[in-house]
Amino acid sequence: MQIRVHGEMMMTDIRQALFEKLYEVEAEYAVRYSLGATLFLNPTNGFGDRVRPRDHAGGELKKLNTRGPYRSAAEQYEP
């Protein structure tokens, strides 16, 4: 399944659009689980010009990985 967000916009707007579309997929199509997801970003400077994010060492940032949302110690506690 592919979800596309069209047009140049602020990251907060993209985040909200994704949140709304994921809620729709869950509520209207009964999708409850996924084996991960991949998000491709096309960073710009707000004027339509592409930019290349850099890491702390100055190298081009091409990929970030995550194991999912932060889980608090309280969530993992089993009495």
DONUZA-14613 format. One record per residue: residue number from 1; residue in one letter; z, x, y of N, C-alpha, C, CB in turn. Coordinates in Angstrom, 3 decimals. Last residue first. Glycine has a CB too. Layout:
N
R/NUM/A/Z/X/Y/Z/X/Y/Z/X/Y/Z/X/Y
...
! end
This chain:
79
R/79/P/36.742/4.262/-6.398/38.191/4.290/-6.741/38.443/4.288/-8.237/38.903/3.094/-6.120
R/78/E/34.271/6.186/-5.192/34.511/5.225/-6.268/35.972/5.315/-6.673/33.574/5.490/-7.490
R/77/Y/32.342/6.907/-2.381/33.687/6.896/-2.968/33.801/5.806/-4.018/34.755/6.695/-1.881
R/76/Q/29.998/6.710/-1.055/29.962/7.382/-2.352/31.314/7.375/-3.064/29.494/8.806/-2.174
R/75/E/30.652/5.522/1.328/29.705/4.846/0.457/29.715/5.428/-0.966/28.306/4.936/1.049
R/74/A/32.314/7.457/2.449/32.883/6.162/2.075/31.960/5.392/1.132/33.162/5.328/3.324
R/73/A/30.589/9.481/3.150/31.507/9.721/2.028/32.109/8.408/1.541/32.629/10.700/2.442
R/72/S/27.310/8.107/3.864/28.669/8.530/4.234/29.517/8.738/2.990/29.334/7.490/5.161
R/71/R/24.102/9.273/3.681/25.089/8.453/2.986/26.470/8.970/3.339/24.862/8.470/1.443
R/70/Y/21.126/9.170/5.506/22.445/9.785/5.358/23.386/8.805/4.666/23.018/10.213/6.739
R/69/P/18.102/8.230/3.712/19.081/8.124/4.790/20.389/8.827/4.462/19.352/6.674/5.099
R/68/G/16.066/10.747/2.003/16.460/9.385/2.366/17.534/9.393/3.430/16.950/8.626/1.142
R/67/R/15.451/13.336/1.753/15.852/12.652/0.518/16.326/11.243/0.814/16.957/13.435/-0.204
R/66/T/12.601/14.715/3.417/13.924/14.103/3.440/14.192/13.436/2.097/14.043/13.076/4.599
R/65/N/10.562/17.151/5.090/10.955/16.421/3.887/12.341/15.833/4.075/10.922/17.339/2.648
R/64/L/7.742/17.816/7.121/9.190/17.646/7.027/9.482/16.840/5.773/9.776/16.942/8.303
R/63/K/5.066/19.919/8.149/5.634/19.013/7.150/7.149/19.001/7.250/5.198/19.420/5.734
R/62/K/4.248/21.513/10.291/3.249/20.717/9.578/3.855/19.673/8.657/2.360/21.617/8.781
R/61/L/4.695/23.187/13.146/5.427/22.289/12.256/4.423/21.353/11.594/6.525/21.481/13.034
R/60/E/3.859/26.524/13.748/3.417/25.133/13.784/4.166/24.308/12.738/1.896/25.043/13.551
R/59/G/6.522/28.677/14.949/5.439/28.331/14.037/5.085/26.856/14.127/5.818/28.687/12.611
R/58/G/8.734/29.209/16.434/7.460/29.166/17.135/6.278/28.841/16.248/7.220/30.457/17.801
R/57/A/11.150/28.944/15.268/10.589/30.296/15.266/9.230/30.346/15.967/10.452/30.806/13.830
R/56/H/11.620/26.215/15.379/12.466/27.103/16.173/11.930/28.530/16.265/13.849/27.130/15.594
R/55/D/8.242/24.802/15.376/9.606/24.936/14.873/10.376/25.934/15.735/9.605/25.382/13.389
R/54/R/6.159/22.648/17.368/6.532/23.980/16.892/7.958/23.969/16.385/6.370/25.027/18.005
R/53/P/3.427/20.287/17.365/4.859/20.602/17.440/5.145/21.968/16.828/5.690/19.519/16.727
R/52/R/0.587/20.156/19.113/1.069/20.696/17.836/2.547/21.051/17.993/0.230/21.954/17.391
R/51/V/-1.193/17.329/20.475/-0.296/18.478/20.608/0.137/18.919/19.219/0.943/18.133/21.494
R/50/R/-4.053/15.717/21.875/-3.243/16.082/20.716/-2.397/17.312/21.016/-4.135/16.337/19.495
R/49/D/-4.113/13.520/24.601/-4.415/14.869/24.120/-3.489/15.218/22.965/-4.277/15.910/25.261
R/48/G/-3.263/11.106/25.584/-4.285/11.088/24.557/-4.670/12.452/24.021/-5.480/10.429/25.080
R/47/F/-1.152/11.357/27.196/-2.434/11.182/27.881/-3.596/11.168/26.887/-2.642/12.296/28.915
R/46/G/0.960/11.910/25.601/1.050/10.698/26.411/-0.214/10.403/27.200/2.202/10.808/27.352
R/45/N/0.392/14.006/23.945/1.201/14.291/25.127/1.372/13.073/26.034/0.579/15.423/25.911
R/44/T/0.761/13.313/20.400/-0.002/13.447/21.642/0.955/13.741/22.790/-0.829/12.161/21.932
R/43/P/0.650/13.585/16.823/1.361/13.762/18.087/0.416/13.951/19.280/2.291/14.950/17.984
R/42/N/0.187/11.656/14.426/-0.809/12.350/15.234/-0.208/12.545/16.631/-2.173/11.544/15.294
R/41/L/1.761/11.541/11.222/1.813/11.368/12.671/0.703/12.178/13.323/3.192/11.790/13.228
R/40/F/2.126/9.880/8.209/1.331/10.869/8.917/1.400/10.551/10.407/-0.147/10.884/8.407
R/39/L/4.468/9.416/5.734/4.092/9.006/7.084/3.333/10.152/7.735/5.344/8.607/7.931
R/38/T/5.030/8.227/2.531/4.498/9.338/3.315/4.035/8.786/4.647/3.332/10.066/2.570
R/37/A/7.703/7.324/0.333/6.681/6.968/1.312/6.239/8.237/2.028/7.212/5.904/2.329
R/36/G/9.231/6.219/-2.793/9.052/7.088/-1.639/7.964/6.578/-0.716/8.728/8.492/-2.086
R/35/L/8.652/4.076/-4.590/8.843/5.448/-5.064/8.577/6.429/-3.925/7.915/5.751/-6.271
R/34/S/10.451/1.167/-3.631/9.268/2.011/-3.514/9.618/3.403/-4.044/8.760/2.078/-2.029
R/33/Y/11.532/-2.284/-3.725/11.687/-0.868/-4.035/10.361/-0.137/-3.821/12.182/-0.679/-5.487
R/32/R/10.840/-4.878/-2.993/12.232/-4.454/-2.844/12.447/-2.956/-3.040/13.087/-5.202/-3.815
R/31/V/8.713/-7.217/-1.837/8.738/-5.809/-2.236/10.140/-5.292/-1.954/7.643/-4.959/-1.473
R/30/A/8.150/-9.866/-1.102/9.177/-9.592/-2.122/9.132/-8.166/-2.659/9.023/-10.555/-3.271
R/29/Y/6.629/-10.606/0.992/5.918/-10.194/-0.218/6.852/-9.746/-1.335/4.960/-9.080/0.108
R/28/E/8.336/-11.312/3.065/7.228/-12.205/2.724/6.540/-11.868/1.412/6.220/-12.183/3.816
R/27/A/10.377/-9.277/3.145/10.696/-10.703/3.201/9.572/-11.593/2.680/11.024/-11.091/4.615
R/26/E/9.045/-6.760/2.896/10.198/-7.099/2.068/10.415/-8.613/2.002/11.454/-6.412/2.607
R/25/V/7.063/-6.927/4.829/6.691/-6.629/3.440/7.816/-7.039/2.496/6.367/-5.122/3.267
R/24/E/8.688/-7.372/7.108/7.726/-8.380/6.674/7.337/-8.179/5.206/6.477/-8.338/7.563
R/23/Y/10.033/-4.923/7.241/10.801/-6.152/7.048/9.884/-7.268/6.540/11.493/-6.578/8.370
R/22/L/7.855/-3.274/7.760/8.587/-3.108/6.505/9.440/-4.331/6.207/9.466/-1.856/6.558
R/21/K/7.211/-4.229/10.332/6.246/-4.391/9.236/6.920/-4.217/7.880/5.094/-3.384/9.381
R/20/E/9.514/-3.523/11.800/9.094/-4.925/11.702/8.146/-5.152/10.534/8.426/-5.367/12.996
R/19/F/9.493/-0.716/11.481/10.634/-1.497/11.039/10.235/-2.959/10.829/11.780/-1.392/12.055
R/18/L/7.058/-0.086/12.734/7.239/0.171/11.306/8.391/-0.652/10.740/7.489/1.662/11.061
R/17/A/7.671/-0.840/15.368/6.546/-1.473/14.665/6.669/-1.284/13.161/5.208/-0.898/15.158
R/16/Q/9.802/0.908/15.908/10.033/-0.529/15.891/8.921/-1.261/15.145/10.149/-1.060/17.314
R/15/R/8.463/3.393/15.792/9.600/3.129/14.908/9.847/1.633/14.791/10.865/3.837/15.422
R/14/I/6.648/3.041/17.877/6.147/3.210/16.508/7.255/2.891/15.511/5.616/4.654/16.285
R/13/D/8.448/2.935/20.009/7.604/1.775/19.718/7.033/1.846/18.309/6.469/1.674/20.736
R/12/T/9.540/5.490/19.914/10.433/4.333/19.758/9.637/3.080/19.426/11.262/4.109/21.037
R/11/M/7.308/7.091/20.444/7.877/7.100/19.092/8.811/5.911/18.876/8.635/8.412/18.841
R/10/M/4.835/5.344/22.411/6.041/6.165/22.288/6.584/6.057/20.867/7.121/5.729/23.321
R/9/M/1.332/5.361/21.517/2.560/4.736/21.996/3.724/5.690/21.806/2.826/3.404/21.264
R/8/E/-2.043/4.721/20.949/-1.065/5.708/21.399/0.141/4.977/21.975/-1.684/6.676/22.455
R/7/G/-3.113/2.806/18.047/-2.949/3.053/19.466/-1.892/4.097/19.781/-2.610/1.785/20.155
R/6/H/-1.758/1.156/15.149/-2.889/1.600/15.967/-2.490/1.831/17.422/-4.013/0.579/15.901
R/5/V/-0.362/1.797/12.155/0.033/1.412/13.508/-1.026/2.005/14.432/1.505/1.920/13.879
R/4/R/-0.694/0.727/8.812/-1.227/1.507/9.926/-0.732/0.922/11.238/-2.773/1.538/9.892
R/3/I/0.256/1.040/5.532/0.615/0.380/6.787/0.115/1.274/7.911/2.176/0.122/6.897
R/2/Q/-0.802/0.552/2.211/-0.913/1.341/3.437/-0.534/0.475/4.625/-2.345/1.908/3.609
R/1/M/0.000/0.845/-1.165/0.000/0.000/0.000/0.000/0.897/1.237/1.218/-0.965/-0.007
! end
